[in-house]
Amino acid sequence: MTRGHLYKAIIGDSIELPCRVKDLGTYVLLWRRGTSVLTAANLMVTRDPRFKLVQGYNLQIANVKIQDAGDYICQIGDNESRDQVHTLEILGK
C-alpha cells in the first residue's frame, strides 16, 4: 500500500487521495472518514456526489469545502487491518 501523507487543497479545487494496492485478493478495500464509510470495493456508499473513485481505488473529492478537512482512511478489511491514513488540510482562497 502507499503510505499516508498530508495533502492540502484550496476551497473549490479537486483533490485525489491515492490508495494503491498490489494484490487485494478476496479482501474488500474501504475508504472511511471517521466512522463513516465512503466506498466499499468499487461501490460508492456516500451520497455526496463530490466523492468518486478514480484510477482504481484513489478517492477524488471535487469542489472541496472547509468541512472536508480531516483524516481519510484507506483500509483493507483483513485480519491485519492495514490502514493508510491521509490527512486533508483545506486552505482558503
Secondary structure, DSSP 8 states (H G I E B T S, - for coil): -----EEEEETT--EEE----S--TT--EEEEETTEEEEETTEE-S--TTEEEETTTEEEE-S--GGG-EEEEEEE-STT-EEEEEEEEEE--
